[in-house]
């Protein structure tokens, strides 16, 4: 599954804008496992913002991003690279939401941290960690860039769902001033984007140059790239995990002509192995 990533520059050449409608990608990401709606919102937000950050990477660069909550075992992790490959997952402790928290701020808690490791190639890596004072992920990423990079950046994320929590749309935007830009433009653009919020919330929205010009009349489209949902798991890759069940249980499954299902711990995608697969596995 993939989506168009639009990279733009304001006509005054003071700032960059990255825009993404990743509705289908988020539907696939969230749809792979049962997940509480609040947890789904937090995962979709983190995944989309991470996808936007791929638009800032140069050739060969990668980011590894963790959104750590106050509970050490409950966190979200995303990986992105300059080619547009993106993956995101939440741990079981996060997905289960055992304490039935009803707000993203409650999920994050008072000790939330955004931790980013950047691989700039040739073995050069650095990690930075910043607290999450806003507890809503979107503003916390803006805070991260100001604290870690000293760059004025803001994010917007819109997730639309129906009464059954089915995803109607998922859209994100990054706005970042260049170092030499006039500081007053930052608040001006934030207000302009927020005033146009209804246009971003349309259930159907194309990511083409005509639509982008209507959404951002004071910006030029510099590049239309792609981001794609990527994990790397496959039926063949995970089949070795079946040995953990023990030879006796595998043989019993063959006799009963029973399927065994394994879910990828990273993306949640499930793979079913029938008796023929099991016979090949145990020889």
Legacy VTK file of the C-alpha trace (Angstrom):
# vtk DataFile Version 3.0
C-alpha trace
ASCII
DATASET POLYDATA
POINTS 283 float
0.000 0.000 0.000
1.384 3.445 -0.908
0.439 7.128 -0.982
1.625 10.338 -2.632
3.879 12.587 -0.562
3.790 16.202 -1.752
6.845 18.379 -1.110
6.238 22.108 -1.510
7.925 25.455 -0.953
6.199 28.724 -0.144
6.361 31.225 -2.990
8.440 33.573 -0.839
10.936 30.693 -0.387
10.786 31.077 3.389
9.445 27.643 4.321
8.797 24.087 3.219
5.511 22.177 3.381
5.047 18.408 3.225
1.508 17.059 2.754
0.236 13.487 2.831
-3.116 11.753 2.472
-2.383 8.213 3.665
-5.949 7.044 4.276
-5.525 3.640 2.646
-2.201 3.024 4.373
-3.634 3.783 7.813
-6.671 1.602 7.139
-4.327 -1.288 6.395
-2.074 -0.510 9.372
-4.915 -0.306 11.873
-6.963 -3.069 10.316
-4.415 -5.793 10.939
-5.251 -6.256 14.632
-7.990 -5.422 17.144
-7.099 -2.095 18.724
-8.824 0.364 21.028
-9.932 3.548 19.131
-7.791 5.838 21.300
-4.747 3.628 20.754
-5.537 3.517 17.031
-5.609 7.321 16.925
-2.230 7.551 18.642
-0.690 4.946 16.320
-2.157 6.604 13.195
-0.881 10.018 14.312
2.638 8.746 15.029
2.759 6.743 11.799
1.606 9.692 9.686
4.007 12.196 11.229
6.853 9.709 10.770
5.821 9.344 7.120
5.937 13.122 6.693
9.475 13.174 8.074
10.629 10.923 5.235
10.126 14.008 3.051
12.998 15.725 4.910
15.523 12.919 4.449
18.358 12.915 1.958
19.492 9.851 -0.008
20.373 6.911 2.217
19.162 8.484 5.459
16.864 6.693 7.913
14.972 7.536 11.068
14.006 5.245 13.925
11.300 6.907 16.029
9.887 5.799 19.381
6.990 7.397 21.229
7.509 6.204 24.790
4.714 6.504 27.332
4.930 6.598 31.116
4.556 2.801 31.051
7.887 1.387 29.786
6.333 -1.579 27.962
3.699 0.554 26.180
5.160 2.424 23.237
4.883 3.100 19.499
7.783 2.587 17.113
8.153 3.786 13.522
10.950 3.447 10.959
11.263 5.556 7.802
13.873 5.995 5.118
14.595 8.360 2.260
13.086 5.921 -0.247
9.652 6.324 1.363
9.506 2.957 3.139
7.564 3.372 6.380
6.533 0.928 9.062
4.848 1.481 12.388
3.650 -0.681 15.240
2.538 -0.489 18.849
3.444 -2.964 21.566
0.819 -5.286 23.002
0.848 -3.340 26.266
-0.067 -0.221 24.306
-2.672 -1.857 22.066
-4.435 -3.649 24.922
-5.025 -0.427 26.902
-5.727 -2.532 29.979
-6.452 0.525 32.142
-9.099 1.685 29.637
-7.690 5.158 29.171
-10.014 7.379 27.174
-7.672 10.119 25.922
-4.353 10.170 24.093
-2.993 12.397 26.869
-3.765 9.633 29.379
-1.974 7.082 27.196
1.143 9.263 27.065
1.136 10.146 30.747
3.521 12.498 32.561
6.740 10.787 31.478
6.274 10.578 27.713
9.384 10.904 25.550
9.990 11.130 21.798
13.251 9.401 20.927
14.692 9.689 17.414
17.760 7.939 16.033
18.966 9.296 12.705
21.215 7.280 10.414
22.857 9.715 7.998
24.905 7.016 6.258
28.514 5.825 6.419
27.911 4.490 9.925
27.087 7.913 11.342
24.147 7.867 13.762
22.908 10.118 16.518
20.023 9.898 18.954
18.043 12.644 20.625
15.240 12.431 23.170
12.742 15.140 24.124
9.883 15.117 26.627
6.217 15.367 25.606
4.686 18.286 27.549
1.570 18.518 25.352
0.732 14.787 25.526
-0.994 14.860 22.125
1.858 13.694 19.822
1.261 16.346 17.125
2.322 19.350 19.232
4.942 17.220 20.937
6.663 16.608 17.598
6.699 20.384 17.028
8.250 20.710 20.476
10.807 18.022 19.560
12.028 19.965 16.514
12.323 23.195 18.474
14.261 21.543 21.297
16.399 19.139 19.294
16.877 20.892 15.953
16.127 24.528 16.874
13.857 24.712 13.835
10.374 26.246 13.899
8.096 23.408 12.786
4.434 22.622 13.200
2.375 19.570 12.311
-1.295 19.071 11.631
-3.049 15.715 11.566
-6.689 14.991 10.755
-8.230 11.572 11.338
-11.860 11.098 10.358
-13.885 8.092 11.537
-17.510 7.014 11.373
-19.705 5.839 14.263
-18.155 2.368 13.994
-14.608 3.808 14.236
-13.922 2.948 10.583
-11.374 5.331 9.098
-12.820 7.798 6.586
-9.649 9.818 6.002
-6.148 10.302 7.368
-4.116 13.399 6.414
-1.007 15.027 7.747
0.970 18.169 7.067
4.377 19.474 8.086
5.309 23.158 7.902
8.885 24.197 8.604
10.586 27.573 8.395
14.010 27.762 6.786
16.746 29.074 9.130
16.851 32.492 7.428
13.050 32.971 7.372
11.159 35.806 8.993
9.822 34.487 12.311
6.429 36.219 12.047
5.587 34.016 9.052
5.336 31.003 11.352
2.232 32.166 13.211
0.789 33.597 9.997
0.947 30.217 8.268
-0.337 28.334 11.302
-3.398 30.547 11.362
-3.911 30.203 7.614
-3.759 26.412 7.770
-6.130 26.270 10.728
-8.603 28.621 9.032
-8.718 26.219 6.067
-9.257 23.139 8.245
-12.670 22.255 6.701
-11.033 21.886 3.290
-8.552 19.369 4.698
-11.376 17.370 6.262
-13.239 16.611 3.053
-13.921 12.888 2.887
-12.489 12.706 -0.627
-9.322 14.649 -1.445
-6.856 14.043 -4.272
-3.118 14.642 -3.960
-2.485 16.205 -7.360
-1.020 19.578 -8.311
-4.408 21.201 -8.966
-5.771 20.198 -5.553
-2.532 21.127 -3.791
-2.563 24.581 -5.400
-6.122 25.095 -4.119
-5.123 24.011 -0.606
-1.843 25.957 -0.588
-2.241 28.886 -3.044
0.940 30.556 -1.769
3.144 27.503 -2.326
4.690 25.715 -5.300
4.822 21.944 -5.681
8.473 20.932 -5.868
8.115 17.141 -5.969
5.493 14.405 -5.752
7.081 11.345 -4.171
5.722 8.143 -2.675
5.595 6.558 0.744
4.696 2.907 1.201
3.743 0.674 4.088
6.636 -1.713 4.621
7.411 -4.356 7.187
9.470 -7.071 5.535
7.537 -9.957 7.062
6.216 -12.759 4.875
4.790 -16.246 5.214
8.212 -17.752 4.480
10.020 -15.461 6.931
7.737 -16.304 9.870
7.332 -20.038 9.287
10.325 -20.845 11.502
8.375 -19.538 14.511
6.180 -22.636 14.268
9.008 -24.717 15.759
8.260 -22.929 19.026
5.025 -24.939 19.246
6.936 -28.205 19.464
7.095 -31.144 17.087
4.214 -33.018 18.728
1.753 -30.148 18.328
2.780 -29.679 14.682
2.238 -33.379 13.963
-1.176 -33.282 15.660
-2.162 -30.294 13.506
-1.248 -32.284 10.392
-3.347 -35.264 11.492
-6.335 -32.995 12.226
-5.788 -31.053 8.993
-5.744 -27.934 11.157
-4.417 -24.503 10.180
-2.027 -22.638 12.481
-1.962 -18.854 12.377
0.990 -16.631 13.244
0.829 -12.828 13.505
3.832 -10.614 12.817
4.775 -8.899 16.078
5.797 -5.782 14.134
2.876 -5.019 11.824
0.233 -7.435 13.115
-0.348 -9.126 9.762
-1.407 -12.777 10.127
-0.301 -15.771 8.074
-2.073 -19.142 8.027
-0.152 -22.408 7.649
-2.075 -25.502 6.560
-1.101 -29.160 6.819
0.874 -29.014 3.571
3.027 -26.163 4.927
3.583 -28.086 8.166
4.651 -31.259 6.341
7.273 -29.287 4.423
8.463 -27.675 7.651
9.055 -30.869 9.611
10.207 -32.873 6.623
LINES 1 284
283 0 1 2 3 4 5 6 7 8 9 10 11 12 13 14 15 16 17 18 19 20 21 22 23 24 25 26 27 28 29 30 31 32 33 34 35 36 37 38 39 40 41 42 43 44 45 46 47 48 49 50 51 52 53 54 55 56 57 58 59 60 61 62 63 64 65 66 67 68 69 70 71 72 73 74 75 76 77 78 79 80 81 82 83 84 85 86 87 88 89 90 91 92 93 94 95 96 97 98 99 100 101 102 103 104 105 106 107 108 109 110 111 112 113 114 115 116 117 118 119 120 121 122 123 124 125 126 127 128 129 130 131 132 133 134 135 136 137 138 139 140 141 142 143 144 145 146 147 148 149 150 151 152 153 154 155 156 157 158 159 160 161 162 163 164 165 166 167 168 169 170 171 172 173 174 175 176 177 178 179 180 181 182 183 184 185 186 187 188 189 190 191 192 193 194 195 196 197 198 199 200 201 202 203 204 205 206 207 208 209 210 211 212 213 214 215 216 217 218 219 220 221 222 223 224 225 226 227 228 229 230 231 232 233 234 235 236 237 238 239 240 241 242 243 244 245 246 247 248 249 250 251 252 253 254 255 256 257 258 259 260 261 262 263 264 265 266 267 268 269 270 271 272 273 274 275 276 277 278 279 280 281 282
